[in-house]
Amino acid sequence: MANGIDLTIGILAARQFGVFSRLQAHERGADDHLIVRRLRQGRWLQVAPGVYVIAGSPRSFVQRVWIAYLATGPLASLSFQTAAALADFIGYPRRDLVLTVPHGGHHRIAGAFVHQISDVLPNHLMTRYGMRCTTPERTAVDLAAVSSYSRLLTVVDDARGRGRLDIAATGNVLADVARRGKPGIAKMARVLDKCGPGTVPAMSHLERLLHGLVERAGLPALDRQFPHPGRQNLNQCVDGAYADAKMIIEVDGRTWHTRIADIKRDHDRDNEAGRAGWYTQRLLYEHVEGDPDGQAQLIWDTRTMRLSQLAA
């Protein structure tokens, strides 16, 4: 029986660079008596509270990361300098152990630094070596809080040039987390503006892009110059609308610095529309120009969903 448990744990540890936790061992049939016996025999080595390594496993940076990851707890994700190193960002060697947990989570791990941040969304995470890790785009936004402008610009520009980071996707993450007082927000907006297209398109150009995209995709024509339905925006018009689906479509071509500065106003405007029963879909100029087919599909799917909701 014990040999079978050893085999099961060994297979798990092989996937985790030789590392496993007490909880994982229990889930595979081991009890504390077996754990103590294996430690005394020298077959397993305790490397952190509740974390063990199979004796003889090759040491590596990823093994150290696994140890910190399991020791931090089930809510941990790799982030900041560690995520940057795993994403091969320039200037970030595989050295520092940095993780993130929600506020109130575990925050004291020997040899590692654990941030407590609660705005890491599911779409800000990916898997690296079997562990939750922030995406390159979320990692860049996090680094803005701890890096100088010049270093951040170098990292983002280099990662973009090597295809390891998408500027528009980084902007989406920035918009997700932007709030008054959050460190690095204005700095990252400046970097995105520097690395972006370099010019602000005219509103007429944005409208032509949007309506041309809709026409080529075979979607119903958008209502042009449609008045905003919110009570606070009666004298304003939206870029396009589907009245039957109560759906507003706006294309944002502002600089990132301006977008972040106006984020509260945009939220208020969208909330006003929502109060009147309208859904606002905001598209980025970068996406409309760079991925028109994907944006057309997004509009199509959202319109279909809205019509279904209203019919129900």
C-alpha positions in Angstrom: 0.0 0.0 0.0 2.7 2.4 1.0 4.7 1.6 -2.2 1.6 2.5 -4.3 1.3 5.8 -2.5 5.0 6.5 -3.0 4.5 5.8 -6.7 1.5 8.1 -7.0 3.2 10.9 -5.1 6.4 10.4 -7.2 4.4 10.8 -10.4 2.9 14.0 -9.1 6.3 15.3 -7.9 7.8 14.6 -11.2 5.4 17.0 -12.8 6.2 19.6 -10.1 10.0 19.5 -10.4 10.3 17.1 -7.5 8.0 19.2 -5.1 4.7 18.3 -3.4 2.7 19.5 -0.4 1.4 17.8 2.7 -2.1 18.3 1.4 -1.3 16.7 -1.9 0.2 13.8 -0.1 -2.9 13.4 2.0 -5.1 13.5 -1.1 -3.1 10.6 -2.5 -3.5 8.4 0.6 -0.4 9.3 2.7 -0.9 10.0 6.4 1.4 12.0 8.7 3.0 8.8 10.0 4.1 7.8 6.5 5.4 11.4 5.9 7.5 11.3 9.1 8.8 7.8 8.2 9.9 8.9 4.7 11.5 12.0 6.1 13.5 9.9 8.6 14.5 7.5 5.8 15.8 10.5 3.9 13.6 9.7 0.9 11.7 13.0 1.2 13.1 16.3 2.4 11.1 19.0 4.1 11.9 22.4 2.4 9.1 24.6 3.8 6.3 24.2 6.3 4.1 21.5 4.7 6.2 21.3 1.5 8.5 18.4 0.6 11.0 17.5 -2.2 11.8 14.0 -3.4 15.5 13.4 -2.4 17.8 13.7 -5.3 15.5 15.9 -7.4 17.6 18.3 -9.5 17.6 21.8 -8.1 16.5 24.6 -10.3 14.8 28.0 -10.3 11.5 26.5 -11.2 11.8 24.0 -8.3 12.3 27.0 -6.0 9.2 28.6 -7.5 7.2 25.5 -6.9 8.3 25.4 -3.2 7.2 29.0 -2.7 4.0 28.5 -4.6 2.9 25.5 -2.6 4.0 27.1 0.7 2.0 30.3 -0.1 -1.3 28.4 -0.4 -4.0 27.6 -2.9 -4.8 31.2 -3.8 -1.3 32.1 -4.8 -0.2 33.2 -8.3 3.3 33.9 -9.6 3.6 37.6 -10.3 5.9 40.7 -10.7 9.6 39.8 -11.0 9.0 36.0 -11.1 6.3 36.2 -13.8 8.6 38.6 -15.7 11.5 36.1 -15.5 9.3 33.3 -16.7 8.0 35.5 -19.6 11.6 36.2 -20.6 11.3 39.9 -20.0 14.6 41.7 -20.6 16.4 42.5 -17.4 14.6 40.0 -15.2 16.8 37.0 -14.5 15.4 33.8 -12.9 16.2 34.8 -9.4 13.5 36.6 -7.3 10.5 34.7 -5.9 7.4 37.0 -5.9 3.8 35.9 -5.6 0.4 37.5 -5.2 -2.6 36.4 -3.0 -5.9 38.3 -2.4 -6.0 40.6 0.6 -6.0 38.6 3.8 -4.1 35.7 2.3 -0.8 34.2 3.5 2.0 36.7 3.2 5.1 35.4 5.0 7.2 32.9 3.1 10.9 32.5 3.8 12.9 33.7 0.8 9.9 35.0 -1.1 7.9 38.2 -1.2 4.1 37.9 -1.3 1.9 40.8 -2.5 -1.7 41.1 -1.3 -3.7 42.3 -4.2 -7.4 41.6 -4.9 -7.8 42.9 -8.5 -6.2 40.0 -10.3 -9.0 38.8 -12.6 -9.3 35.3 -14.1 -8.3 36.7 -17.6 -5.1 38.1 -16.0 -3.9 34.6 -15.3 -2.3 31.8 -17.3 -0.5 28.6 -16.5 3.3 28.3 -16.5 5.0 25.0 -15.5 1.6 23.9 -14.0 1.3 27.0 -11.7 -1.0 30.0 -11.9 0.9 33.0 -13.2 0.0 36.5 -14.3 -0.1 37.0 -18.1 2.7 39.0 -19.7 0.2 41.9 -20.0 -0.8 41.8 -16.3 2.8 41.3 -15.3 3.8 44.5 -17.2 1.0 46.5 -15.4 2.2 45.1 -12.1 5.8 46.0 -12.8 4.8 49.6 -13.4 4.3 50.0 -9.6 7.9 49.0 -8.9 9.9 50.1 -11.9 11.1 53.5 -13.3 9.5 54.8 -16.4 12.6 54.2 -18.5 13.0 50.6 -17.4 9.3 49.9 -17.9 9.4 51.4 -21.4 12.4 49.2 -22.2 10.7 46.1 -21.0 7.4 46.7 -22.7 8.9 47.8 -26.0 11.3 44.8 -26.1 8.6 42.3 -25.2 6.3 43.8 -27.8 9.0 43.6 -30.4 9.7 39.9 -29.7 6.0 39.1 -29.8 5.8 38.3 -26.1 3.3 41.1 -25.1 0.3 42.7 -26.9 0.0 46.5 -26.4 -3.8 46.6 -26.8 -4.2 43.6 -24.3 -2.0 45.4 -21.9 -4.3 48.4 -22.2 -7.3 46.2 -21.4 -5.6 45.0 -18.2 -4.7 48.6 -17.3 -8.4 49.6 -17.8 -9.5 46.6 -15.6 -7.4 47.7 -12.6 -7.2 51.5 -13.0 -8.4 53.4 -9.9 -7.4 56.5 -8.1 -4.2 56.0 -6.1 -3.2 52.6 -7.6 0.6 52.8 -8.1 2.0 52.8 -11.6 -1.2 53.5 -13.5 -0.3 56.9 -15.0 3.2 55.6 -15.7 1.9 52.6 -17.7 -0.4 54.8 -19.6 2.5 56.9 -20.7 4.4 53.8 -21.8 1.5 52.5 -23.8 1.1 55.8 -25.6 4.8 55.7 -26.4 4.6 52.2 -27.7 1.3 52.6 -29.4 0.4 53.9 -32.9 1.6 57.4 -32.1 -1.4 59.4 -33.4 -4.9 59.9 -32.2 -7.4 59.0 -35.0 -10.1 61.5 -35.9 -13.6 60.7 -34.8 -14.7 60.5 -38.5 -12.1 57.9 -39.1 -13.2 55.8 -36.1 -16.8 56.0 -37.3 -15.9 54.9 -40.8 -13.9 52.0 -39.4 -16.8 50.9 -37.2 -19.6 51.2 -39.8 -17.4 49.6 -42.5 -16.6 46.7 -40.2 -20.3 46.1 -39.5 -21.2 46.3 -43.3 -18.4 43.9 -44.3 -19.4 41.4 -41.7 -23.0 41.3 -42.9 -24.4 42.7 -39.6 -27.4 45.0 -39.6 -26.5 48.6 -40.1 -25.9 50.6 -36.9 -28.1 53.5 -36.1 -25.9 56.6 -36.6 -25.8 59.6 -34.4 -28.0 57.8 -31.9 -28.7 59.9 -28.8 -27.3 58.5 -25.6 -30.1 57.1 -23.5 -28.7 58.2 -20.1 -30.5 61.0 -18.3 -27.1 62.8 -17.7 -26.1 62.6 -21.4 -29.2 63.8 -23.3 -27.2 66.1 -25.6 -24.6 63.5 -26.5 -24.6 60.9 -29.3 -23.0 57.4 -29.4 -20.8 56.0 -32.2 -23.4 53.5 -33.1 -26.4 51.6 -31.7 -28.8 48.7 -32.2 -32.1 50.0 -30.8 -33.8 46.6 -31.1 -31.0 45.1 -28.9 -30.7 48.1 -26.6 -27.0 48.0 -27.4 -24.5 50.9 -27.7 -21.2 50.5 -29.5 -18.4 52.9 -28.9 -14.9 52.9 -30.4 -12.1 54.4 -28.3 -9.2 56.0 -30.1 -7.9 58.2 -27.3 -4.4 58.0 -26.0 -4.0 55.6 -23.0 -3.2 58.5 -20.7 -6.5 60.2 -21.6 -8.4 56.9 -21.4 -7.2 56.3 -17.9 -7.9 59.9 -16.9 -11.5 59.6 -18.2 -12.2 56.1 -16.9 -14.6 57.4 -14.2 -16.5 59.5 -16.7 -16.8 56.5 -19.0 -18.1 54.3 -16.2 -20.6 57.0 -15.2 -21.8 57.2 -18.9 -22.1 53.4 -19.2 -23.9 53.2 -15.9 -26.4 55.8 -17.0 -27.1 53.7 -20.1 -27.4 50.6 -18.0 -29.9 52.4 -15.8 -32.0 52.9 -18.9 -31.6 49.2 -19.8 -28.9 49.6 -22.4 -25.7 47.6 -22.7 -22.5 49.4 -23.8 -19.8 47.6 -25.7 -16.5 49.5 -25.9 -14.1 48.6 -28.7 -10.5 49.7 -28.8 -9.2 51.4 -32.0 -6.3 49.1 -32.0 -8.6 46.0 -32.1 -11.0 47.4 -34.7 -8.1 48.2 -37.0 -5.9 45.2 -36.2 -8.6 42.5 -35.8 -11.7 43.6 -37.6 -13.0 40.0 -38.0 -12.7 39.3 -34.3 -14.4 42.5 -33.4 -17.2 41.8 -35.9 -17.7 38.4 -34.3 -17.8 40.0 -30.9 -20.5 42.5 -32.0 -22.5 39.6 -33.6 -22.3 37.4 -30.5 -23.2 40.3 -28.1 -26.1 41.4 -30.3 -27.5 37.9 -30.4 -27.1 37.6 -26.6 -28.9 40.9 -26.1 -31.8 40.0 -28.3 -32.2 36.7 -26.5 -32.2 38.4 -23.1 -34.8 41.0 -24.2 -37.0 38.3 -25.7 -36.9 36.4 -22.5 
